[in-house]
Each structure stands twice: as C-alpha cells, then as structure tokens.
Amino acid sequence: MIIEMAEFEVMSNAEYRQREGLASSDIKRMMKSFATWKYLKDNPTDDRDTPSLKFGRAYHKFCLEPYDFDNEFAVAPKVDKRTKEGKEEYAKFLAEAGNKEVIDDETYDKLQKMREMLYATPYVKKLICGEHEKSFFWTDEKTGIKCKCRPDSFGVFGSQDIIVDLKT
C-alpha cells in the first residue's frame, strides 16, 4: 500500500507517543503477543525504559535534531557524589534539568564520536538530508483504524522518495 505524502505535525516524541493511533511498535508487540500489547496499552507505566532505549533516543536527537538536543537532554557534570559538595552540585544540576533526560559525559562523548562517523560518510549524509522526526497521522480507508508513524528521516534521494530508520 502506498501512502500519499501527507502533511506532518511537529511535536516531541513524548507527544507523539501519547496520540491515538496504531504504530509499527504496536504491530511488532502484537506479533509477539496480543495480550502483552494490550497490557502495555492499558498500563503504559509498565513499559519499562532501558539504557539502550534511552541511548537510542539521545542518538536520534543528537544526530537528527542537534538544535533541540538541550531541550530534551542534560549532560550531568562530573562530580564526586560521595562528598557533600558533590551531592549538592548534583542535586542542583537535577533541579535545573527538570524533566530532561540525564546522560553522563561519557555517553555525550560517545554520541559526538558516533555523529562524526555518521556524517563523515557522504552517502549517509545524502540519505538523511530530508525532514527529521516528524509525525504523521491518518485513518486507514479499508479498516477505519487510526494509524501513525514518525520516520527518523524522509526526503528525496535523486528522484526516489526515501524513508530512513536510523539505528545505533
């Protein structure tokens, strides 16, 4: 099935996840177990975050939306949390970070190196030159099911429409 290019909406990943619609992640979960998919839909707080998922989110943001990285992520200072001063400095940092996801400086350094390698590859630069992390919503005409997708990158490469799924 080919979907005509529709208008996209600009929103955060968190906003996208809260919007109604069946996404590819839902379908993948259904293929494993419909009961698990239903449970996680009804109990979203039980859908545990993992360090790998957090790193993937940071990588996407850092590579595809670097201008917005600091709005969603905060890099923790190097402090000795065993000392009173270190604990106080870290507590101050967390208070200032608010709802941002916290990553350590080693993770930040790794993100920088990975982005450098990604953009050092000319072919990759061409593939991810389009729009990044935009949200699409539609209703399937045959089933009436509301659907959604959030491609990492989409655009035109030569004369070919292309969608890119960026992986670490």
DSSP file with accessible surface (Angstrom, degrees, kcal/mol):
  #  RESIDUE AA STRUCTURE BP1 BP2  ACC     N-H-->O    O-->H-N    N-H-->O    O-->H-N    TCO  KAPPA ALPHA  PHI   PSI    X-CA   Y-CA   Z-CA
    1    1 A M              0   0  176      0, 0.0     2,-0.5     0, 0.0     0, 0.0   0.000 360.0 360.0 360.0 128.8    0.0    0.0    0.0
    2    2 A I        -     0   0  160      0, 0.0     2,-0.5     0, 0.0     0, 0.0  -0.863 360.0-151.9-101.4 130.6    1.4    3.4   -1.0
    3    3 A I        -     0   0   88     -2,-0.5     3,-0.1     3,-0.0     2,-0.0  -0.898  19.2-124.0-103.2 126.1    0.5    6.3    1.2
    4    4 A E        -     0   0  166     -2,-0.5     2,-0.3     1,-0.1     0, 0.0  -0.387  41.8 -90.6 -62.8 145.5    0.5    9.7   -0.5
    5    5 A M        -     0   0  125     -2,-0.0     2,-0.2     1,-0.0    -1,-0.1  -0.441  56.3-171.7 -61.4 120.2    2.8   12.2    1.2
    6    6 A A        -     0   0   50     -2,-0.3     2,-0.2     1,-0.1   132,-0.0  -0.587  31.9 -78.4-107.4 174.1    0.6   14.0    3.8
    7    7 A E        -     0   0  176     -2,-0.2   130,-0.4   130,-0.1     2,-0.2  -0.484  48.1-144.3 -70.5 142.7    1.1   16.9    6.0
    8    8 A F        -     0   0   65     -2,-0.2     2,-0.4   128,-0.1   128,-0.2  -0.682   3.3-132.5-105.9 162.9    3.2   16.2    9.0
    9    9 A E  B     -A  135   0A  80    126,-3.1   126,-2.6    -2,-0.2     2,-0.6  -0.930  12.4-134.6-115.3 140.8    3.0   17.6   12.5
   10   10 A V        +     0   0  112     -2,-0.4     2,-0.3   124,-0.2   124,-0.1  -0.847  48.9 128.7 -95.3 121.7    5.9   18.9   14.5
   11   11 A M        -     0   0   27     -2,-0.6    -2,-0.0   122,-0.4     2,-0.0  -0.969  58.1 -84.0-161.6 166.6    5.8   17.6   18.1
   12   12 A S     >  -     0   0   34     -2,-0.3     4,-2.4     1,-0.1     5,-0.2  -0.307  40.5-111.7 -74.0 162.7    8.0   15.9   20.7
   13   13 A N  H  > S+     0   0   35      1,-0.2     4,-2.5     2,-0.2     5,-0.2   0.892 119.7  54.7 -60.5 -39.7    8.4   12.2   20.7
   14   14 A A  H  > S+     0   0   62      1,-0.2     4,-1.4     2,-0.2    -1,-0.2   0.912 108.4  47.9 -62.2 -42.2    6.5   12.1   24.0
   15   15 A E  H  > S+     0   0  101      1,-0.2     4,-1.1     2,-0.2    -1,-0.2   0.913 111.2  51.4 -63.8 -42.9    3.6   14.0   22.5
   16   16 A Y  H >< S+     0   0    9     -4,-2.4     3,-0.8     1,-0.2    -2,-0.2   0.923 107.2  52.8 -58.6 -46.3    3.6   11.6   19.5
   17   17 A R  H 3< S+     0   0  135     -4,-2.5    -1,-0.2     1,-0.2    -2,-0.2   0.825 108.0  51.9 -62.1 -30.4    3.6    8.5   21.8
   18   18 A Q  H 3< S+     0   0  165     -4,-1.4    -1,-0.2    -3,-0.2    -2,-0.2   0.712  89.8  97.6 -80.3 -20.4    0.5    9.9   23.6
   19   19 A R  S << S-     0   0   95     -4,-1.1     2,-0.1    -3,-0.8   129,-0.0  -0.382  84.4-102.1 -71.9 147.6   -1.5   10.5   20.5
   20   20 A E  S    S+     0   0  139     -2,-0.1     2,-0.2     2,-0.0    -1,-0.1  -0.363  70.9  93.8 -66.5 143.9   -4.0    7.9   19.4
   21   21 A G  S    S-     0   0   10    125,-0.1     2,-0.5    -4,-0.1   126,-0.3  -0.476  72.4 -92.4 143.8 148.7   -3.1    5.6   16.5
   22   22 A L  B     -b  147   0B  40    124,-2.7   126,-2.1    -2,-0.2     2,-0.2  -0.748  45.2-170.8 -85.8 125.3   -1.6    2.2   15.7
   23   23 A A    >>  -     0   0    4     -2,-0.5     4,-1.9   124,-0.2     3,-0.6  -0.674  38.9-102.8-112.4 168.8    2.2    2.5   15.2
   24   24 A S  H 3> S+     0   0   77    124,-0.3     4,-2.6     1,-0.3     5,-0.2   0.863 121.8  58.7 -60.8 -33.7    4.8    0.0   13.9
   25   25 A S  H 3> S+     0   0   39      1,-0.2     4,-2.0     2,-0.2    -1,-0.3   0.872 104.5  51.6 -64.4 -33.9    5.9   -0.7   17.5
   26   26 A D  H <> S+     0   0    7     -3,-0.6     4,-2.5     2,-0.2    -1,-0.2   0.927 109.8  48.5 -64.7 -45.2    2.3   -1.7   18.4
   27   27 A I  H  X S+     0   0   80     -4,-1.9     4,-2.2     1,-0.2    -2,-0.2   0.919 109.6  52.3 -63.4 -41.4    2.3   -4.1   15.5
   28   28 A K  H  X S+     0   0  121     -4,-2.6     4,-1.2     1,-0.2    -1,-0.2   0.911 111.3  47.3 -60.6 -42.1    5.6   -5.6   16.5
   29   29 A R  H  X S+     0   0   74     -4,-2.0     4,-3.0     1,-0.2     8,-0.3   0.895 109.7  53.1 -66.6 -39.8    4.3   -6.2   20.0
   30   30 A M  H  < S+     0   0   54     -4,-2.5     4,-0.3     1,-0.2    -1,-0.2   0.871 103.9  56.6 -61.5 -37.6    1.1   -7.7   18.7
   31   31 A M  H  < S+     0   0  155     -4,-2.2    -1,-0.2     1,-0.2    -2,-0.2   0.835 113.0  41.3 -65.3 -29.8    3.2  -10.2   16.6
   32   32 A K  H  < S-     0   0  187     -4,-1.2     2,-0.2    -3,-0.3    -2,-0.2   0.915 140.6 -22.5 -79.3 -47.5    4.9  -11.3   19.8
   33   33 A S     X  -     0   0   40     -4,-3.0     4,-2.2    -5,-0.1    -1,-0.2  -0.758  43.3-155.1-168.7 118.2    1.8  -11.4   22.0
   34   34 A F  H  > S+     0   0  124     -4,-0.3     4,-2.8    -2,-0.2     5,-0.2   0.882 101.2  56.7 -63.2 -36.6   -1.5   -9.6   21.7
   35   35 A A  H  > S+     0   0   71      1,-0.2     4,-2.7     2,-0.2    -1,-0.2   0.909 107.2  47.8 -62.4 -41.6   -2.0   -9.9   25.4
   36   36 A T  H  > S+     0   0   72      2,-0.2     4,-2.7     1,-0.2     5,-0.2   0.930 111.9  49.9 -65.7 -44.0    1.3   -8.1   26.1
   37   37 A W  H  X S+     0   0   37     -4,-2.2     4,-2.2    -8,-0.3    -2,-0.2   0.947 112.9  46.6 -58.1 -47.6    0.4   -5.3   23.6
   38   38 A K  H  X S+     0   0   95     -4,-2.8     4,-2.2     1,-0.2    -2,-0.2   0.920 112.0  50.8 -62.5 -43.5   -3.0   -4.9   25.3
   39   39 A Y  H  X S+     0   0  111     -4,-2.7     4,-1.7     1,-0.2    -1,-0.2   0.941 112.0  46.2 -60.4 -46.8   -1.5   -4.8   28.8
   40   40 A L  H  < S+     0   0   26     -4,-2.7    -1,-0.2     1,-0.2    -2,-0.2   0.830 110.6  53.5 -69.3 -30.1    1.1   -2.2   27.8
   41   41 A K  H  < S+     0   0   87     -4,-2.2    -1,-0.2    -5,-0.2    -2,-0.2   0.905 115.8  39.8 -64.9 -41.3   -1.5   -0.1   26.1
   42   42 A D  H  < S+     0   0   93     -4,-2.2    -2,-0.2     1,-0.2    -1,-0.2   0.681 127.5  34.2 -80.6 -21.0   -3.6   -0.2   29.3
   43   43 A N    ><  +     0   0   59     -4,-1.7     3,-2.2    -5,-0.2     4,-0.2  -0.553  66.3 167.0-133.5  68.7   -0.7    0.2   31.6
   44   44 A P  G >  S+     0   0   90      0, 0.0     3,-1.5     0, 0.0    -1,-0.1   0.772  72.9  65.5 -62.8 -24.4    1.9    2.5   29.9
   45   45 A T  G 3  S+     0   0  116      1,-0.3    -5,-0.1     3,-0.0    -2,-0.0   0.703  93.8  62.1 -71.2 -15.4    4.0    3.0   33.0
   46   46 A D  G <  S+     0   0   50     -3,-2.2     2,-1.8    -6,-0.2    -1,-0.3   0.490  75.0  98.2 -85.0  -2.8    4.8   -0.7   32.9
   47   47 A D  S <  S-     0   0   69     -3,-1.5    -1,-0.1    -4,-0.2    -7,-0.0  -0.624  77.7-146.5 -84.8  82.6    6.5   -0.3   29.6
   48   48 A R        -     0   0  174     -2,-1.8     2,-0.2     1,-0.1    -2,-0.1  -0.207   1.8-131.6 -62.0 135.9   10.0   -0.1   31.2
   49   49 A D        -     0   0   86      4,-0.0    -1,-0.1     3,-0.0     3,-0.0  -0.568  22.7-156.9 -80.1 148.4   12.6    2.1   29.7
   50   50 A T     >  -     0   0   61     -2,-0.2     4,-2.4     1,-0.1     5,-0.2  -0.866  29.9-111.7-122.8 159.6   16.0    0.5   29.2
   51   51 A P  H  > S+     0   0  115      0, 0.0     4,-2.6     0, 0.0     5,-0.2   0.892 119.3  54.5 -57.1 -35.7   19.5    2.1   28.9
   52   52 A S  H  > S+     0   0   95      2,-0.2     4,-2.4     1,-0.2     5,-0.1   0.904 108.5  47.0 -66.2 -41.2   19.6    1.0   25.3
   53   53 A L  H  > S+     0   0   94      2,-0.2     4,-2.3     1,-0.2    -1,-0.2   0.915 112.7  50.0 -65.5 -41.9   16.3    2.8   24.5
   54   54 A K  H  X S+     0   0   65     -4,-2.4     4,-2.3     2,-0.2    -2,-0.2   0.928 111.4  48.4 -62.2 -44.0   17.5    5.9   26.3
   55   55 A F  H  X S+     0   0   38     -4,-2.6     4,-2.9     1,-0.2    -2,-0.2   0.919 110.1  52.6 -63.2 -41.6   20.7    5.9   24.4
   56   56 A G  H  X S+     0   0   15     -4,-2.4     4,-2.6     2,-0.2    -1,-0.2   0.903 109.1  49.0 -60.7 -41.8   18.8    5.4   21.1
   57   57 A R  H  X S+     0   0   63     -4,-2.3     4,-2.4     2,-0.2    -1,-0.2   0.926 113.0  47.5 -62.6 -44.6   16.6    8.4   21.9
   58   58 A A  H  X S+     0   0    0     -4,-2.3     4,-3.0     2,-0.2     5,-0.2   0.914 111.7  50.8 -63.4 -41.5   19.7   10.5   22.7
   59   59 A Y  H  X S+     0   0   12     -4,-2.9     4,-2.5     2,-0.2     5,-0.3   0.935 111.2  47.6 -62.6 -46.5   21.4    9.4   19.5
   60   60 A H  H  X>S+     0   0   33     -4,-2.6     4,-2.9     2,-0.2     5,-0.6   0.942 115.5  44.8 -58.3 -50.0   18.5   10.2   17.3
   61   61 A K  H  X5S+     0   0   10     -4,-2.4     4,-1.7     1,-0.2     7,-0.3   0.928 115.0  47.7 -62.3 -44.4   18.1   13.6   18.9
   62   62 A F  H  <5S+     0   0    5     -4,-3.0    -1,-0.2    -5,-0.2    -2,-0.2   0.868 121.7  34.8 -68.1 -36.0   21.8   14.4   18.7
   63   63 A C  H  <5S+     0   0    1     -4,-2.5    -2,-0.2    -5,-0.2    -1,-0.2   0.867 130.4  27.8 -85.9 -40.1   22.2   13.3   15.1
   64   64 A L  H  <5S+     0   0    3     -4,-2.9    -3,-0.2    -5,-0.3    -2,-0.2   0.720 135.2  22.6 -99.5 -26.2   18.9   14.4   13.6
   65   65 A E    >X< +     0   0   17     -4,-1.7     3,-2.0    -5,-0.6     4,-0.5  -0.360  65.6 153.0-136.4  56.4   17.8   17.3   15.7
   66   66 A P  G >4 S+     0   0   59      0, 0.0     3,-0.9     0, 0.0     4,-0.5   0.827  71.8  64.1 -60.4 -29.9   21.0   18.7   17.3
   67   67 A Y  G 34 S+     0   0  164      1,-0.2    -5,-0.1     2,-0.1     3,-0.1   0.704 110.5  38.6 -63.5 -19.8   19.5   22.2   17.6
   68   68 A D  G X> S+     0   0   39     -3,-2.0     3,-1.4    -7,-0.3     4,-0.6   0.389  85.5 101.5-111.6   0.4   16.9   20.7   20.0
   69   69 A F  H XX S+     0   0    4     -3,-0.9     4,-2.4    -4,-0.5     3,-1.6   0.905  79.2  53.6 -54.8 -47.4   19.1   18.3   22.0
   70   70 A D  H 34 S+     0   0  108     -4,-0.5    -1,-0.3     1,-0.3    -2,-0.1   0.647 100.2  62.9 -68.7 -12.8   19.5   20.6   25.0
   71   71 A N  H <4 S+     0   0  110     -3,-1.4    -1,-0.3     1,-0.1    -2,-0.2   0.691 118.6  24.3 -81.2 -18.8   15.7   20.9   25.3
   72   72 A E  H << S+     0   0   49     -3,-1.6    29,-2.9    -4,-0.6     2,-0.3   0.606 122.0  47.7-117.6 -20.4   15.3   17.2   26.0
   73   73 A F  E  <  -d  101   0C   2     -4,-2.4     2,-0.4    27,-0.2    29,-0.2  -0.949  55.2-164.1-128.9 148.2   18.6   16.1   27.4
   74   74 A A  E     -d  102   0C  12     27,-2.7    29,-2.6    -2,-0.3     2,-0.6  -0.996  18.6-136.0-129.7 134.7   21.0   17.3   30.1
   75   75 A V  E     -d  103   0C  50     -2,-0.4    29,-0.2    27,-0.2    27,-0.1  -0.810  26.3-128.2 -93.4 119.7   24.6   16.2   30.4
   76   76 A A        -     0   0   11     27,-3.1    29,-0.4    -2,-0.6     2,-0.1  -0.374  22.2-117.1 -67.8 141.3   25.5   15.5   34.0
   77   77 A P        -     0   0   42      0, 0.0     2,-0.9     0, 0.0    -1,-0.1  -0.400  29.3-104.8 -73.7 155.5   28.6   17.2   35.5
   78   78 A K        +     0   0  164     -2,-0.1     2,-0.3    26,-0.1    26,-0.0  -0.747  61.6 150.7 -80.3 108.8   31.5   15.2   36.7
   79   79 A V        -     0   0   32     -2,-0.9     2,-1.0     8,-0.0     7,-0.0  -0.973  53.9-113.8-137.6 155.0   31.1   15.4   40.4
   80   80 A D    >   -     0   0   65     -2,-0.3     3,-1.7     1,-0.1     6,-0.4  -0.794  26.8-168.1 -89.2 100.7   32.1   13.1   43.3
   81   81 A K  T 3  S+     0   0  112     -2,-1.0    -1,-0.1     1,-0.3     6,-0.0   0.465  79.4  72.1 -73.4   1.7   28.6   12.2   44.7
   82   82 A R  T 3  S+     0   0  204      4,-0.0    -1,-0.3     5,-0.0     2,-0.2   0.664  89.7  72.4 -86.2 -16.5   30.3   10.7   47.8
   83   83 A T  S <> S-     0   0   51     -3,-1.7     4,-2.6     1,-0.1     5,-0.2  -0.619  87.5-121.5 -97.7 159.7   31.1   14.2   49.0
   84   84 A K  H  > S+     0   0  144     -2,-0.2     4,-2.4     2,-0.2     5,-0.2   0.926 114.9  48.5 -62.1 -44.7   28.8   16.8   50.5
   85   85 A E  H  > S+     0   0  128      1,-0.2     4,-2.7     2,-0.2    -1,-0.2   0.903 112.0  49.1 -63.7 -42.7   29.8   19.3   47.8
   86   86 A G  H  > S+     0   0    3     -6,-0.4     4,-2.6     2,-0.2    -5,-0.2   0.908 110.9  49.3 -64.2 -42.4   29.4   16.7   45.0
   87   87 A K  H  X S+     0   0  125     -4,-2.6     4,-2.4    -7,-0.3    -2,-0.2   0.910 113.0  47.7 -62.3 -42.1   25.9   15.7   46.3
   88   88 A E  H  X S+     0   0  110     -4,-2.4     4,-2.3     2,-0.2    -2,-0.2   0.921 112.4  48.2 -66.1 -43.7   24.9   19.4   46.5
   89   89 A E  H  X S+     0   0  104     -4,-2.7     4,-2.4     1,-0.2    -2,-0.2   0.916 113.6  47.5 -63.8 -40.0   26.2   20.2   43.0
   90   90 A Y  H  X S+     0   0   47     -4,-2.6     4,-2.7     2,-0.2    -2,-0.2   0.907 110.6  51.4 -69.0 -39.6   24.5   17.1   41.5
   91   91 A A  H  X S+     0   0   57     -4,-2.4     4,-2.3    -5,-0.2    -1,-0.2   0.910 110.6  49.4 -62.3 -41.0   21.2   17.9   43.3
   92   92 A K  H  X S+     0   0  133     -4,-2.3     4,-2.3     2,-0.2    -2,-0.2   0.923 110.4  50.9 -62.9 -43.8   21.4   21.5   41.9
   93   93 A F  H  X S+     0   0   28     -4,-2.4     4,-2.3     1,-0.2    -2,-0.2   0.932 110.3  48.8 -58.7 -47.8   22.0   20.1   38.4
   94   94 A L  H  X S+     0   0   75     -4,-2.7     4,-1.3     1,-0.2    -1,-0.2   0.897 110.1  51.6 -61.4 -40.2   19.0   17.7   38.6
   95   95 A A  H  < S+     0   0   82     -4,-2.3     3,-0.2     1,-0.2    -1,-0.2   0.915 113.3  44.7 -62.8 -41.6   16.8   20.6   39.8
   96   96 A E  H  < S+     0   0  135     -4,-2.3    -2,-0.2     1,-0.2    -1,-0.2   0.824 107.7  59.1 -71.9 -29.9   17.9   22.7   36.8
   97   97 A A  H >< S+     0   0    9     -4,-2.3     3,-2.0     1,-0.2    -1,-0.2   0.791  80.6 173.9 -70.1 -28.0   17.5   19.8   34.4
   98   98 A G  T 3<  -     0   0   53     -4,-1.3    -1,-0.2     1,-0.3    -2,-0.1  -0.342  67.5  -9.6  60.9-125.1   13.8   19.4   35.3
   99   99 A N  T 3  S+     0   0  176     -2,-0.1    -1,-0.3     2,-0.1    -2,-0.1   0.343 103.6 121.1 -89.5   5.9   12.1   16.8   33.1
  100  100 A K  S <  S-     0   0   76     -3,-2.0     2,-0.3    -6,-0.1   -27,-0.2  -0.360  72.1-107.9 -68.2 150.4   15.1   16.5   30.7
  101  101 A E  E     -d   73   0C  49    -29,-2.9   -27,-2.7   -47,-0.0     2,-0.5  -0.643  35.2-134.7 -77.5 135.3   16.6   13.0   30.4
  102  102 A V  E     +d   74   0C  28     -2,-0.3     2,-0.3   -29,-0.2   -27,-0.2  -0.792  26.0 177.2 -97.9 130.7   20.0   12.9   32.0
  103  103 A I  E     -d   75   0C  10    -29,-2.6   -27,-3.1    -2,-0.5     2,-0.1  -0.934  27.2-118.1-124.8 154.5   23.0   11.4   30.4
  104  104 A D     >  -     0   0   74     -2,-0.3     4,-2.1   -29,-0.2     3,-0.2  -0.395  30.0-106.0 -86.7 169.7   26.6   11.3   31.6
  105  105 A D  H  > S+     0   0   38    -29,-0.4     4,-2.6     1,-0.2     5,-0.2   0.824 118.6  58.6 -68.0 -29.0   29.6   12.9   29.9
  106  106 A E  H  > S+     0   0  142      2,-0.2     4,-2.1     1,-0.2    -1,-0.2   0.919 107.7  47.0 -64.4 -41.5   30.9    9.5   28.7
  107  107 A T  H  > S+     0   0   34      2,-0.2     4,-2.6     1,-0.2    -2,-0.2   0.918 111.2  51.8 -64.0 -42.4   27.6    9.0   26.9
  108  108 A Y  H  X S+     0   0   63     -4,-2.1     4,-2.3     1,-0.2    -2,-0.2   0.924 109.3  49.5 -60.7 -44.5   27.8   12.5   25.5
  109  109 A D  H  X S+     0   0   72     -4,-2.6     4,-2.2     1,-0.2    -1,-0.2   0.906 110.7  50.4 -60.5 -41.3   31.3   11.9   24.2
  110  110 A K  H  X S+     0   0  120     -4,-2.1     4,-2.6     1,-0.2    -2,-0.2   0.915 108.6  52.0 -64.0 -41.8   30.2    8.7   22.6
  111  111 A L  H  X S+     0   0    0     -4,-2.6     4,-2.5     1,-0.2    -1,-0.2   0.909 108.8  51.1 -60.0 -43.1   27.3   10.5   20.9
  112  112 A Q  H  X S+     0   0   63     -4,-2.3     4,-2.4     1,-0.2    -2,-0.2   0.931 112.1  45.9 -60.6 -46.1   29.7   13.1   19.5
  113  113 A K  H  X S+     0   0  141     -4,-2.2     4,-2.2     1,-0.2    -2,-0.2   0.905 113.1  49.6 -65.3 -40.8   32.0   10.4   18.0
  114  114 A M  H  X S+     0   0   42     -4,-2.6     4,-2.5     2,-0.2    -1,-0.2   0.899 111.2  49.0 -66.3 -39.9   29.1    8.4   16.6
  115  115 A R  H  X S+     0   0   68     -4,-2.5     4,-2.8    -5,-0.2     5,-0.2   0.920 109.4  52.8 -66.0 -41.2   27.6   11.5   14.9
  116  116 A E  H  X S+     0   0  132     -4,-2.4     4,-1.1     1,-0.2    -2,-0.2   0.924 112.0  45.6 -58.1 -44.9   31.0   12.5   13.5
  117  117 A M  H  < S+     0   0  135     -4,-2.2     4,-0.5     2,-0.2    -1,-0.2   0.897 112.2  52.0 -65.7 -40.6   31.3    9.0   12.0
  118  118 A L  H >< S+     0   0   23     -4,-2.5     3,-1.2     1,-0.2     7,-0.2   0.961 114.4  40.7 -59.9 -51.7   27.8    9.1   10.7
  119  119 A Y  H 3< S+     0   0   70     -4,-2.8    -1,-0.2     1,-0.3    -2,-0.2   0.614 102.3  70.8 -78.7  -9.2   28.2   12.4    8.9
  120  120 A A  T 3< S+     0   0   67     -4,-1.1    -1,-0.3    -5,-0.2    -2,-0.2   0.637  82.0  84.3 -77.3 -12.4   31.7   11.5    7.6
  121  121 A T  S <> S-     0   0   63     -3,-1.2     4,-2.1    -4,-0.5     3,-0.3  -0.806  70.8-156.2 -93.9 108.9   30.0    9.1    5.3
  122  122 A P  H  > S+     0   0   84      0, 0.0     4,-1.7     0, 0.0    -1,-0.2   0.874  91.1  52.0 -55.2 -42.2   29.0   11.0    2.1
  123  123 A Y  H  > S+     0   0  134      1,-0.2     4,-1.8     2,-0.2     5,-0.1   0.913 108.9  50.8 -62.7 -40.1   26.2    8.5    1.1
  124  124 A V  H  > S+     0   0   35     -3,-0.3     4,-2.2     1,-0.2    -1,-0.2   0.918 105.2  56.2 -64.8 -42.3   24.7    8.7    4.6
  125  125 A K  H  < S+     0   0  106     -4,-2.1    -1,-0.2     1,-0.2    -2,-0.2   0.895 108.5  48.4 -56.2 -38.8   24.6   12.5    4.5
  126  126 A K  H >< S+     0   0  123     -4,-1.7     3,-0.9     1,-0.2    -1,-0.2   0.871 109.9  52.1 -69.4 -36.8   22.6   12.3    1.3
  127  127 A L  H 3< S+     0   0   34     -4,-1.8     3,-0.3     1,-0.2    -2,-0.2   0.838 114.8  40.0 -69.4 -33.6   20.2    9.7    2.8
  128  128 A I  T 3< S+     0   0    5     -4,-2.2    -1,-0.2     1,-0.2    -2,-0.2   0.021  81.9 105.9-108.4  33.4   19.4   11.8    5.9
  129  129 A C    <   +     0   0   88     -3,-0.9    -1,-0.2    -5,-0.1    -2,-0.1   0.495  67.2  76.2 -88.8  -1.4   19.2   15.2    4.3
  130  130 A G  S    S-     0   0   27     -3,-0.3    25,-0.2     1,-0.2     2,-0.2   0.259  97.7 -39.8 -88.3-148.0   15.4   15.4    4.5
  131  131 A E  E     -E  154   0D  84     23,-2.4    23,-2.0     1,-0.0     2,-0.4  -0.532  59.1-146.0 -78.8 146.3   12.9   16.1    7.2
  132  132 A H  E     -E  153   0D  29     21,-0.2    21,-0.2    -2,-0.2    20,-0.2  -0.946  59.9 -11.6-122.9 137.3   13.6   14.5   10.6
  133  133 A E  S    S+     0   0   17     19,-1.2  -122,-0.4    18,-0.7     2,-0.3   0.837  78.8 156.8  51.8  48.3   11.4   13.2   13.4
  134  134 A K        -     0   0   21     17,-0.7     2,-0.4    -3,-0.1  -124,-0.2  -0.776  36.4-127.1-102.2 149.3    8.1   14.5   12.0
  135  135 A S  B     -A    9   0A   0   -126,-2.6  -126,-3.1    -2,-0.3     2,-0.4  -0.817  19.9-168.1-105.1 134.6    4.8   12.9   13.0
  136  136 A F  E     -C  149   0B  18     13,-2.9    13,-1.9    -2,-0.4     2,-0.4  -0.940   3.2-174.3-118.8 142.8    2.1   11.6   10.6
  137  137 A F  E     +C  148   0B  43   -130,-0.4     2,-0.3    -2,-0.4    11,-0.2  -0.996  14.8 148.9-137.0 138.6   -1.4   10.6   11.5
  138  138 A W  E     -C  147   0B  73      9,-2.1     9,-3.6    -2,-0.4     2,-0.5  -0.974  40.6-116.7-158.5 167.3   -4.1    9.0    9.2
  139  139 A T  E     -C  146   0B  75     -2,-0.3     7,-0.2     7,-0.3     2,-0.2  -0.967  34.5-119.0-113.4 126.2   -7.1    6.7    9.2
  140  140 A D     >  -     0   0   26      5,-2.9     4,-2.4    -2,-0.5     5,-0.1  -0.469  18.9-144.0 -63.5 127.6   -6.8    3.5    7.0
  141  141 A E  T  4 S+     0   0  194     -2,-0.2    -1,-0.2     1,-0.2    -2,-0.0   0.835  94.0  45.0 -65.8 -34.5   -9.5    3.7    4.4
  142  142 A K  T  4 S+     0   0  199      1,-0.1    -1,-0.2     3,-0.1    -2,-0.0   0.876 128.1  22.2 -78.9 -39.1  -10.3    0.0    4.4
  143  143 A T  T  4 S-     0   0   87      2,-0.1    -2,-0.2     0, 0.0    -1,-0.1   0.647  89.7-129.7-105.4 -18.5  -10.3   -0.7    8.2
  144  144 A G     <  +     0   0   49     -4,-2.4     2,-0.3     1,-0.3    -3,-0.1   0.551  56.4 149.7  77.1   7.3  -11.0    2.7    9.7
  145  145 A I        -     0   0   79     -5,-0.1    -5,-2.9    -6,-0.1     2,-0.4  -0.575  48.7-126.4 -77.9 131.0   -8.1    2.1   12.0
  146  146 A K  E     - C   0 139B 105     -2,-0.3  -124,-2.7    -7,-0.2     2,-0.3  -0.628  35.8-174.1 -75.4 133.0   -6.2    5.2   13.1
  147  147 A C  E     -bC  22 138B  22     -9,-3.6    -9,-2.1    -2,-0.4     2,-0.3  -0.839  11.8-174.6-127.2 163.0   -2.5    4.9   12.3
  148  148 A K  E     - C   0 137B   9   -126,-2.1  -124,-0.3    -2,-0.3     2,-0.3  -0.987   3.2-177.4-153.7 155.6    0.6    6.9   13.0
  149  149 A C  E     - C   0 136B  47    -13,-1.9   -13,-2.9    -2,-0.3  -126,-0.0  -0.981  14.0-162.2-151.9 156.6    4.2    6.9   12.1
  150  150 A R        -     0   0   26     -2,-0.3   -15,-0.2   -15,-0.2   -17,-0.1  -0.691  19.3-158.8-139.8  81.3    7.3    9.0   12.9
  151  151 A P        -     0   0   16      0, 0.0   -18,-0.7     0, 0.0   -17,-0.7  -0.341  18.6-135.0 -64.2 144.0   10.0    8.4   10.4
  152  152 A D  S    S-     0   0   16     12,-0.7   -19,-1.2     1,-0.3     2,-0.3   0.911  87.6  -6.6 -63.1 -42.6   13.5    9.2   11.6
  153  153 A S  E     +EF 132 164D   1     11,-1.3    11,-3.0   -21,-0.2     2,-0.3  -0.983  66.8 177.1-152.9 141.4   14.2   10.9    8.2
  154  154 A F  E     +EF 131 163D  14    -23,-2.0   -23,-2.4    -2,-0.3     2,-0.3  -0.992  24.8 106.2-146.6 146.5   12.3   11.2    5.0
  155  155 A G  E     - F   0 162D  20      7,-2.1     7,-2.9    -2,-0.3     2,-0.4  -0.943  63.4 -58.4 179.2-154.6   13.0   13.1    1.8
  156  156 A V  E     - F   0 161D  84     -2,-0.3     2,-0.6     5,-0.2     5,-0.2  -0.965  30.8-168.0-122.8 130.8   14.1   12.6   -1.8
  157  157 A F  E >  S- F   0 160D  58      3,-3.2     3,-2.2    -2,-0.4     2,-0.5  -0.967  75.1 -41.5-117.9 108.3   17.3   11.0   -2.9
  158  158 A G  T 3  S-     0   0   77     -2,-0.6    -2,-0.0     1,-0.3     0, 0.0  -0.589 125.1 -31.7  68.9-118.2   17.8   11.6   -6.6
  159  159 A S  T 3  S+     0   0  123     -2,-0.5     2,-0.5    -3,-0.1    -1,-0.3   0.258 120.2 101.9-111.2  10.8   14.3   11.1   -7.9
  160  160 A Q  E <   -F  157   0D 129     -3,-2.2    -3,-3.2     2,-0.0     2,-0.2  -0.837  69.3-133.1-103.6 126.3   13.4    8.4   -5.3
  161  161 A D  E     -F  156   0D 113     -2,-0.5     2,-0.4    -5,-0.2    -5,-0.2  -0.551  34.9-171.0 -66.5 140.3   11.3    9.1   -2.2
  162  162 A I  E     -F  155   0D  44     -7,-2.9    -7,-2.1    -2,-0.2     2,-0.4  -0.997  23.1-162.5-143.3 141.3   13.2    7.6    0.8
  163  163 A I  E     -F  154   0D 125     -2,-0.4     2,-0.4    -9,-0.2    -9,-0.2  -0.989  16.9-156.1-119.6 132.7   12.5    6.9    4.5
  164  164 A V  E     -F  153   0D  24    -11,-3.0   -11,-1.3    -2,-0.4   -12,-0.7  -0.918  11.0-160.5-115.2 135.1   15.4    6.2    6.8
  165  165 A D        -     0   0   97     -2,-0.4     2,-0.3   -13,-0.2    -2,-0.0  -0.918  21.9-149.2-111.4 100.1   15.3    4.3   10.1
  166  166 A L        -     0   0   13     -2,-0.7     2,-0.3     2,-0.0  -106,-0.1  -0.553  17.9-175.8 -76.7 129.4   18.5    5.4   11.9
  167  167 A K              0   0  138     -2,-0.3    -2,-0.0     1,-0.1    -1,-0.0  -0.922 360.0 360.0-124.5 151.6   20.0    2.8   14.2
  168  168 A T              0   0  103     -2,-0.3    -1,-0.1     0, 0.0    -2,-0.0   0.688 360.0 360.0 -76.9 360.0   22.9    2.9   16.6
